[in-house]
Amino acid sequence: MTFPLVARIRQTQPQPFVTDIAAEVRRAWLGSSLPRRLKPGARVAVGVGSRGISNIFAIVQTTVDVLKEMGYQPFVVAAMGSHGGATPAGQRELLAEYGITEAALGVEVCTEMETTCLGMNSWGEPVYWDRRAASADGVVLVARVKPHTDFRGRFESGLVKMAVIGLGKRDGAAQHHRWGYRGLRDMMPETMKVILEKTRLVGGLAILENAAEQTARLQFVDREDIVDVEPGLLEEARQLMGRLPFDQLDILIIGEIGKNYSGAGIDPNVIGRLMVETAPEFETPKITRIAALDLSPESHGNGTGCGLADICTTRLLRAIDPVPFRMNNLTACFLRRSQLPFDFETDRECIEQCFRTCWQPSRDKVRMALIPNSLEVAELWVTPPLLEEAKNHPHLAIETELMELPFDATGNLIQEQLFPHSVRGRRRKRLSA
């Protein structure tokens, strides 16, 4: 099959961003409520754990350094629920990938999975919390506030979720997820009430990111204000997040999926597919056929979200490690989106099948876009019908002439040529250096 030519376009809408990360983190903590809530010498647990946060090491390192300067004894606690295979070693390895290690930070990094029961929430369910955090003199969180990949609610990803699910470890994660999205949307705020009543949680540093995955804002939120302030931050994050610039596509080709790009492997907020049992789907974008070509090595075999695609390569399925894959999805209780799609040996075969099944038999009219992953969507390659739309879009710049898709001798896309500045492109440069 001969494919249409493609051209590269870029989203150019101005984005807010923090110019001096360390200075802004210092300002946030020095202006926080810690001095009035904790005495000098207090042991402070710093909850860390979200994937894919830009500048996460600099933010955590500065946080630890400032807490020391303020006279406290900080230590890091993994706050990532059941990630990393729900094992101490797995969670330690994930933190190390962010650069968060005892050697780099000069403080203890705790990844034990033991929890303590704080009491019962209004649903009659026990509230679990990390044992090391519960024994600290104070607890602070470092968390990105953003739309969640599984549900819509007043609180989605952010300080509340990190306090409830992240520090709930596997016990808390499994307990909430077994109720489906109701356990996240409806029960999570009820569990947070118990945490605020029973623990020494002081507050947290809320991180907002723009559409270019840059740090857009850093704000300390005190424990007394989390419930009232976080919904506003969530709405701000929703407006900032990266999106596809088209409401309808016949085909979307995604170079890599993975947990480093989205907790769902592919961000449903970007592709317009939630695929959560009994939950309504998004209005836009509408995409007929989605193909996923690779699983990122940073996912350690966790192919969560592969079922959000219709078609994938056989090598993607081979890269899935059933242990973390099953652990994550059976704990989350969202099974539909990780059911295995149709697979084909090469990228060319996958793209051919997309064209054959996308409900647009006129090849010159197919609206196809290619992105490196669902996190980095500022740059994309498009076919002529979308290119024509881009010419009239105030925030889309056309960067190349039309060209053929670059395939190697085995029939696979040369993704590093298409997206040299993507995570995959940068990874290849590191390996070649």
Buried (B, 14 or more C-beta within 10 A) or exposed (E): EEBBBBBBBBBEEEBEBBEEBBEBBBBBBEEBBBEEBBEEEBBBBBBBBBBBBBBBBBBBBBBBBBBBEBEBBBBBBBBBBBBBBBBBEBBBBBBBEBEBBBEBBEBBBBBBBEBBEBEEBEBEBBBBBBBBBBEBBBBBBBBBBBBBBBBBBEBBBBBBBBBBBBBBBBBBBBBBBEBBBBBBBBBBBBBBEBBBEBBBBBBBBBBBBBBBBBBBBBBBBBBEEBBEBBBEBBEBBBEBBBBBBBEEBBBBBBBBBBBBBBBBBBBBBBBBBBBBEEBEEEEEBBBBBBBBBBBBEBBBBBBBBBBBBBBBBEBBBEBBBEBBBBBBBBBBBBEBBBEEBEBBEBBBBBBBBBBEBBEBEEEEEBBBBBBBBBBBBBBBBBBBBBBEBBEEBEEBEBEEEBEEBEBEEEBBBEBBEBBBEBBBBEBBEEEEE
